[in-house]
Amino acid sequence: MKLLLTAGLVVTASIVAERAGPLIGALVMTLPVTVWPAYLFLSLDHDAAYLVASAGAGLAVNAVSGVFMLLYLVLAQKRGLLLSLSAAVLCWVVLASLVRSTAWTLTGASLLNLLVYPLCIVLSRPYRDVRAPPIARLWYELPLRTALVCVLMAAVLLLSHWGGPGTTGMLAVYPISTTSTMLILHSRLGGRASAAVISNALWGLLGLAFALLALALSIGPWGVATALALLLAVPVTWNLSVWLIRSRQSA
């Protein structure tokens, strides 16, 4: 039930992303449709201290996703899907392992995100305004997305009992929605159009950093329920704000 619920949320968000254009699609794609269910289900099996430790580890590793996305969108301009995505995923695994091996405070992890994401956003700006026509969905796309999300969620839930909060936090923030979007859009629309969506998505993952920080800081004084509510509300509010600002700039 946990796997199917999470997969349903991600697939729904990805369908909206396909139809709404690079900016709106990216902001929908980066809503915490995997992170929030992961922490909801973890809260049913673990105490508040475990969630705080996991959120702190996830916050630090979340910065790695910015580099992952930047590397992909640069390679995707001239390279195929296999090379672009494989190199980006390998980069994520290596950097996430390095970050995971370091003891991060919440302040340090927050500063890491505030350093990485603005830099990646500036560097990715030339790639974000490519337009692509809508294309009919292929039969295997929804099953593929569902399978990817189910595998990630199963790993998070199982390793939460074996790997500790650090490993769980690292897996919980792996950008599975972004990866599935790369797989689908790159093969259908080409690397430049896929990279445009990913470039816009950098804003959304910066919002996820604020959400993880809110989760870690609010569990102690306000309880798990309030912390989970903030984990959902913060990125939704952030993404709406980004959309409004960008829309006014375009106008």
C-alpha positions in Angstrom: 0.0 0.0 0.0 2.8 2.4 0.8 4.5 1.7 -2.5 1.4 2.1 -4.6 0.3 5.3 -2.8 3.7 6.9 -3.4 3.9 5.7 -7.0 0.4 7.2 -7.6 1.5 10.6 -6.3 4.6 10.7 -8.5 2.9 9.5 -11.7 0.1 12.1 -11.2 2.7 14.8 -10.7 4.7 13.7 -13.8 1.6 13.7 -16.0 0.9 17.3 -15.0 4.5 18.2 -15.6 4.3 16.9 -19.2 1.4 19.1 -20.1 2.3 22.4 -18.3 5.6 23.5 -19.9 9.1 23.6 -18.5 8.6 26.0 -15.6 5.3 24.7 -14.2 6.2 21.2 -15.1 9.5 21.4 -13.2 7.9 23.0 -10.1 5.3 20.3 -10.0 7.9 17.6 -10.5 10.0 18.9 -7.6 7.1 18.9 -5.1 8.0 16.4 -2.3 5.9 13.6 -3.8 8.5 11.0 -2.8 10.2 12.7 0.1 7.0 13.5 2.0 5.5 9.9 1.8 8.9 8.5 2.8 9.0 10.6 6.0 5.4 9.9 6.7 6.0 6.2 6.6 9.2 6.5 8.5 7.4 8.3 11.2 5.1 5.3 11.7 8.1 3.0 12.4 10.7 5.3 14.1 10.9 7.9 16.8 11.4 11.7 16.4 15.2 11.5 17.0 15.5 9.1 14.0 13.6 11.5 11.8 15.7 14.5 12.9 18.9 12.6 12.1 17.5 11.4 8.8 16.4 14.9 7.8 19.8 16.4 8.6 21.6 13.8 6.5 19.0 14.3 3.7 19.5 18.0 3.8 23.2 17.7 3.2 22.8 15.2 0.4 20.1 17.3 -1.2 22.8 19.7 -2.3 24.4 16.9 -4.4 21.2 16.8 -6.5 22.0 20.3 -7.8 25.3 19.1 -9.2 23.6 16.0 -10.6 21.1 18.1 -12.5 23.6 20.6 -13.7 25.9 17.9 -15.1 23.0 16.2 -16.9 21.6 19.3 -18.5 25.1 20.4 -19.8 25.8 16.9 -21.2 22.3 16.6 -22.7 22.9 19.5 -25.0 25.1 17.3 -27.3 25.1 13.8 -25.8 22.6 11.0 -25.8 20.5 9.8 -22.9 22.6 6.9 -21.8 25.8 8.9 -21.4 24.2 12.0 -19.9 22.1 10.2 -17.3 24.7 7.6 -16.5 27.4 10.3 -15.8 25.0 12.3 -13.7 23.9 9.3 -11.6 27.5 8.2 -11.1 28.3 11.8 -10.0 25.4 11.7 -7.5 26.5 8.4 -6.0 30.1 9.5 -5.6 29.3 13.0 -4.2 26.4 11.7 -2.0 28.8 9.1 -0.5 31.4 11.7 0.2 28.8 14.0 1.8 27.3 11.1 3.8 30.8 10.3 5.2 31.0 13.8 6.8 29.3 14.8 10.0 27.1 17.8 9.1 25.3 20.2 11.4 22.0 21.6 10.3 23.7 25.0 9.8 26.5 23.5 7.7 24.1 21.4 5.6 21.9 24.5 5.0 24.9 26.6 4.0 26.0 23.9 1.6 22.6 24.1 -0.2 22.6 27.9 -0.2 26.0 27.7 -1.9 25.3 25.0 -4.5 21.8 25.8 -5.7 22.3 29.5 -6.5 25.5 28.7 -8.4 23.8 25.9 -10.3 20.8 28.1 -11.1 23.0 30.8 -12.6 25.1 28.3 -14.6 22.0 26.6 -16.0 20.1 29.8 -17.0 21.2 29.6 -20.7 19.5 26.2 -21.0 16.1 26.7 -19.5 14.0 28.4 -22.1 13.7 25.7 -24.8 10.2 25.0 -26.0 9.0 21.6 -27.2 5.6 20.5 -28.7 3.5 18.0 -26.7 3.9 14.4 -27.7 1.6 11.5 -27.1 2.6 9.3 -24.1 4.0 5.9 -24.9 2.5 2.7 -23.4 5.5 1.9 -21.2 6.0 5.3 -19.6 3.6 5.1 -16.7 4.7 1.5 -15.7 8.3 2.7 -15.9 7.7 5.6 -13.6 5.7 3.5 -11.2 8.5 0.8 -11.1 11.2 3.4 -10.4 9.3 5.0 -7.6 8.4 1.7 -6.0 12.0 0.5 -6.1 13.2 3.7 -4.3 10.5 3.7 -1.7 11.1 0.0 -1.0 14.8 0.7 -0.5 14.0 3.6 1.9 11.6 1.6 4.0 13.8 -1.5 4.2 17.1 0.3 4.8 15.6 2.4 7.5 15.8 -0.7 9.7 19.2 -1.8 8.6 21.2 1.2 7.4 20.4 3.8 10.1 19.0 7.4 9.7 22.0 8.7 7.6 21.5 6.1 4.8 17.7 6.5 4.9 18.0 10.3 4.6 20.4 9.9 1.7 18.0 7.6 -0.2 14.9 9.6 0.6 16.2 12.7 -1.2 17.5 10.9 -4.3 15.7 12.9 -7.1 13.7 10.0 -8.5 11.1 12.2 -10.1 13.9 14.1 -11.9 15.5 10.9 -13.0 12.3 9.5 -14.5 11.6 12.8 -16.2 15.1 12.6 -17.8 14.4 9.1 -19.0 11.1 10.0 -20.6 11.6 13.5 -22.0 15.1 13.0 -23.3 14.1 10.0 -25.4 10.9 11.7 -26.7 11.8 15.4 -27.0 15.6 15.4 -27.1 18.2 16.5 -24.7 17.7 20.3 -25.0 14.0 20.1 -24.2 14.6 17.7 -21.3 17.4 19.9 -20.0 15.1 23.0 -20.0 12.7 21.2 -17.6 15.6 20.1 -15.4 17.1 23.6 -15.3 13.8 25.0 -14.0 13.7 22.2 -11.5 16.7 23.5 -9.6 14.5 26.1 -8.0 12.2 23.4 -6.7 15.0 21.4 -5.0 16.2 24.6 -3.3 12.7 24.7 -1.8 13.1 21.1 -0.7 16.2 22.1 1.3 14.1 24.6 3.3 11.5 21.9 3.8 14.0 19.4 5.3 15.4 22.1 7.5 11.9 23.0 8.7 11.2 19.3 9.4 14.4 18.9 11.5 13.9 22.1 13.5 10.1 21.6 14.2 9.9 18.0 15.4 11.3 18.8 18.9 9.1 21.8 19.9 6.0 21.1 17.9 5.8 17.3 17.2 5.9 15.0 14.3 2.5 15.9 12.8 3.4 19.6 12.6 6.9 18.8 11.2 5.3 16.6 8.5 2.8 19.4 7.6 5.7 21.8 7.2 7.6 19.3 5.1 4.7 19.5 2.6 3.7 23.2 3.0 7.1 24.8 2.7 8.0 23.5 -0.8 4.4 24.0 -2.1 4.6 27.7 -0.9 8.1 28.1 -2.3 7.2 26.7 -5.7 4.1 28.9 -5.9 6.3 31.9 -5.1 8.8 31.0 -7.7 6.1 30.6 -10.3 4.5 34.0 -9.5 7.8 35.8 -9.6 8.9 34.2 -12.8 5.5 34.8 -14.4 5.7 38.5 -13.6 9.2 38.7 -15.0 8.0 37.1 -18.2 5.1 39.4 -18.4 
